[in-house]
Amino acid sequence: MGAESADGGHEDGVVSSSTETTSADGVSCHDHAGVPHCVDAQGNTVENECTRPQRDYNVPLRIGLLFVILVTSALGVFAPILTSRFTSWKQDHLVIVAMRQFGTGIIISTAIVHLFTHAELYFGSECLGGLDYEATTGAISMAGLFLTFIIEYVAHRVSNRNTSVTTEPSTSDPKTTDVASEDSLRPQNTAPQNLTLATTIMEAGIIFHSLLIGLVLVVAGDSGFITLFIVILFHQIFEGFSLGSRIAMIPGGFGHKIVLGVVFALTTPLGMAIGIGVLSKFNGNDPSTLIAIGTLNAFSAGILLWVGVVEMWFQEWFLGPLKDGGAVKTIVCMLSLVSGIVVMSVLGKWA
């Protein structure tokens, strides 16, 4: 076989499509989540040489598109924040709730289809020589989920204790006692401070993910770069939209929400900048690199799985505005939820 081509293929008579290279001997190679995968004409997997690929990198193009990603990310995250700020729509308005449901679908799909699957690809690379523990991805994801649960549980207990102290009823007033008893039966996990914490944890998981996809985008070879860029562009819009819909709900000043939005908008461009800086040295086949990126992907999957299923999906449908929603609201929001899941899952074919 010939030497490895720009995208992990072979240089002798390479035929290149947008995301795939095919050599004259029929070996077809493509990258998925930064992991090269090659098959022969019969569909059999060709062993990866595990050396650093010699790829073509148009650095000026990558620098220019870094700013496109920055603007796109900002548009995605600030659209729901500004909508909530400059319209009279309340948080239980049909449009606002439907927007959040679309975002919920995006986060759940990101956790399972993107992060968990990508971690599996990294840990499954032959360059690692096989893992002694096959359930590594699931175990790390479970650790991320459990840690998120612990953080929120402690915050929930502290919040309830503080609330019970400040609202302790007077025993001389039966009406006050009745009201306090009613309040104690209401779910406290929707308290403002817990909502802020949940949103912050969600953003932390997204930030890990965004840094990684910025890095993976930049180190992709030129033959598949534009296709991957377009996919990640949509990815950033939808993920930003999801995060922004949650940021819009948290209490506090508008400036705080702007800061959270800016942090998200800057994260993927930062990952791209890091990638540009290490282009001459980055080796995606290096075992330590595979383990590091796989671990971050799996851990982030656990974080976003908790946030997506518990804080977003369960809260809205069982404790929030959709608990007793009318037929129209329920149907619209269910379609919006499914749309978010489907859209991000389809993007998972390329990114």
Backbone hydrogen bonds, N-H to C=O, Kabsch-Sander energy under -0.5 kcal/mol:
donor,donor_aa,acceptor,acceptor_aa,energy
5,S,9,G,-1.4
8,G,5,S,-1.8
11,E,3,A,-2.3
13,G,11,E,-1.1
14,V,11,E,-0.9
15,V,22,T,-4.0
16,S,14,V,-0.5
17,S,20,E,-3.5
21,T,29,C,-2.7
22,T,15,V,-3.3
23,S,27,V,-2.5
24,A,12,D,-2.0
26,G,23,S,-1.9
28,S,26,G,-0.6
28,S,39,V,-3.1
29,C,21,T,-3.3
30,H,37,H,-2.0
31,D,19,T,-0.6
32,H,35,V,-1.9
35,V,32,H,-1.7
37,H,30,H,-2.4
38,C,46,V,-0.5
39,V,28,S,-2.6
40,D,44,N,-2.5
43,G,40,D,-2.0
46,V,38,C,-2.9
55,R,53,P,-1.0
59,V,57,Y,-1.3
62,R,58,N,-1.8
63,I,59,V,-2.5
64,G,60,P,-2.4
65,L,61,L,-2.4
66,L,62,R,-1.2
67,F,63,I,-0.8
67,F,64,G,-0.7
68,V,64,G,-0.9
69,I,65,L,-2.4
70,L,66,L,-1.8
71,V,67,F,-2.2
72,T,68,V,-2.5
73,S,69,I,-2.8
74,A,70,L,-2.0
75,L,71,V,-2.4
76,G,72,T,-2.3
77,V,73,S,-2.3
78,F,74,A,-2.3
79,A,75,L,-1.4
81,I,77,V,-0.7
82,L,78,F,-3.0
83,T,79,A,-2.0
84,S,80,P,-2.2
85,R,81,I,-1.6
86,F,82,L,-2.8
87,T,83,T,-0.6
93,H,90,K,-2.0
97,V,93,H,-2.9
98,A,94,L,-2.6
99,M,95,V,-2.2
100,R,96,I,-2.0
101,Q,97,V,-2.0
102,F,98,A,-2.2
103,G,99,M,-2.0
104,T,100,R,-2.2
105,G,101,Q,-2.2
106,I,102,F,-1.9
107,I,103,G,-2.3
108,I,104,T,-2.3
109,S,105,G,-2.2
110,T,106,I,-2.5
111,A,107,I,-2.3
112,I,108,I,-2.0
113,V,109,S,-2.0
114,H,109,S,-1.3
115,L,110,T,-3.0
116,F,111,A,-2.0
117,T,112,I,-1.1
118,H,114,H,-2.6
119,A,115,L,-2.4
120,E,116,F,-2.0
121,L,117,T,-1.9
122,Y,118,H,-2.3
123,F,119,A,-2.8
124,G,120,E,-1.6
125,S,122,Y,-1.3
128,L,125,S,-1.7
129,G,126,E,-1.2
130,G,125,S,-0.7
134,E,132,D,-0.7
136,T,133,Y,-1.2
139,A,135,A,-2.6
140,I,136,T,-2.5
141,S,137,T,-2.3
142,M,138,G,-2.4
143,A,139,A,-1.8
144,G,140,I,-2.1
145,L,141,S,-2.4
146,F,142,M,-2.8
147,L,143,A,-2.6
148,T,144,G,-1.9
149,F,145,L,-2.2
150,I,146,F,-2.5
151,I,147,L,-2.4
152,E,148,T,-2.3
153,Y,149,F,-2.8
154,V,150,I,-2.5
155,A,151,I,-2.1
156,H,152,E,-2.4
157,R,153,Y,-2.4
158,V,154,V,-2.5
159,S,155,A,-2.5
160,N,156,H,-2.5
161,R,157,R,-2.2
162,N,158,V,-2.4
163,T,159,S,-2.3
164,S,160,N,-2.5
165,V,161,R,-1.6
166,T,162,N,-2.0
167,T,163,T,-1.7
168,E,165,V,-0.8
173,D,170,S,-1.3
177,T,173,D,-2.0
178,D,174,P,-2.3
179,V,175,K,-2.2
180,A,176,T,-2.7
181,S,177,T,-2.3
182,E,178,D,-2.1
183,D,179,V,-2.3
184,S,180,A,-2.0
185,L,181,S,-0.8
185,L,182,E,-0.9
186,R,182,E,-0.6
186,R,183,D,-1.0
191,A,188,Q,-1.9
195,L,191,A,-2.2
196,T,192,P,-2.2
197,L,193,Q,-1.9
198,A,194,N,-2.7
199,T,195,L,-2.2
200,T,196,T,-2.2
201,I,197,L,-2.6
202,M,198,A,-2.3
203,E,199,T,-2.4
204,A,200,T,-2.1
205,G,201,I,-2.2
206,I,202,M,-2.1
207,I,203,E,-2.6
208,F,204,A,-1.9
209,H,205,G,-1.7
210,S,206,I,-3.1
211,L,207,I,-2.5
212,L,208,F,-1.7
213,I,209,H,-2.4
214,G,210,S,-1.9
215,L,211,L,-1.9
216,V,212,L,-3.0
217,L,213,I,-2.2
218,V,214,G,-1.7
219,V,215,L,-1.9
220,A,216,V,-0.6
220,A,217,L,-0.9
222,D,56,D,-1.4
224,G,221,G,-1.0
225,F,221,G,-0.7
225,F,222,D,-0.6
226,I,222,D,-0.6
228,L,224,G,-2.1
229,F,225,F,-2.7
230,I,226,I,-2.4
231,V,227,T,-2.0
232,I,228,L,-2.5
233,L,229,F,-2.1
234,F,230,I,-1.8
235,H,231,V,-2.4
236,Q,232,I,-2.7
237,I,233,L,-1.7
238,F,234,F,-2.5
239,E,235,H,-2.7
240,G,236,Q,-2.5
241,F,237,I,-2.1
242,S,238,F,-2.2
243,L,239,E,-2.4
244,G,240,G,-3.0
245,S,241,F,-2.0
246,R,242,S,-1.0
246,R,243,L,-0.7
247,I,243,L,-2.6
248,A,244,G,-2.2
249,M,246,R,-1.2
250,I,246,R,-0.8
250,I,247,I,-0.9
257,K,253,G,-1.1
258,I,254,F,-2.0
259,V,255,G,-2.2
260,L,256,H,-2.0
261,G,257,K,-2.1
262,V,258,I,-2.6
263,V,259,V,-2.4
264,F,260,L,-1.6
265,A,261,G,-2.4
266,L,262,V,-2.0
267,T,263,V,-0.9
267,T,264,F,-0.9
268,T,264,F,-0.8
270,L,266,L,-1.9
271,G,267,T,-2.3
272,M,268,T,-2.4
273,A,269,P,-2.5
274,I,270,L,-2.4
275,G,271,G,-2.2
276,I,272,M,-2.7
277,G,273,A,-2.0
278,V,274,I,-1.2
278,V,275,G,-0.5
279,L,276,I,-0.9
281,K,278,V,-1.7
282,F,278,V,-2.8
286,D,283,N,-1.6
290,L,286,D,-2.4
291,I,287,P,-2.5
292,A,288,S,-2.2
293,I,289,T,-2.6
294,G,290,L,-2.3
295,T,291,I,-2.4
296,L,292,A,-2.1
297,N,293,I,-2.4
298,A,294,G,-2.5
299,F,295,T,-2.7
300,S,296,L,-2.4
301,A,297,N,-1.9
302,G,298,A,-1.7
303,I,299,F,-1.9
304,L,300,S,-2.7
305,L,301,A,-2.0
306,W,302,G,-1.9
307,V,303,I,-2.3
308,G,304,L,-3.0
309,V,305,L,-2.4
310,V,306,W,-2.4
311,E,306,W,-1.2
312,M,307,V,-1.5
313,W,308,G,-2.5
314,F,309,V,-2.8
315,Q,310,V,-1.4
316,E,312,M,-1.7
317,W,313,W,-1.9
318,F,314,F,-2.6
319,L,314,F,-0.7
319,L,315,Q,-1.3
320,G,315,Q,-1.3
322,L,316,E,-1.9
323,K,320,G,-1.7
325,G,322,L,-0.7
330,T,326,G,-2.6
331,I,327,A,-2.5
332,V,328,V,-2.7
333,C,329,K,-2.4
334,M,330,T,-2.2
335,L,331,I,-2.5
336,S,332,V,-2.1
337,L,333,C,-2.4
338,V,334,M,-2.5
339,S,335,L,-2.4
340,G,336,S,-2.1
341,I,337,L,-1.9
342,V,338,V,-2.8
343,V,339,S,-2.9
344,M,340,G,-1.9
345,S,341,I,-1.8
346,V,342,V,-2.5
347,L,343,V,-1.9
348,G,344,M,-0.9
349,K,346,V,-1.8
350,W,347,L,-1.6
351,A,347,L,-1.9
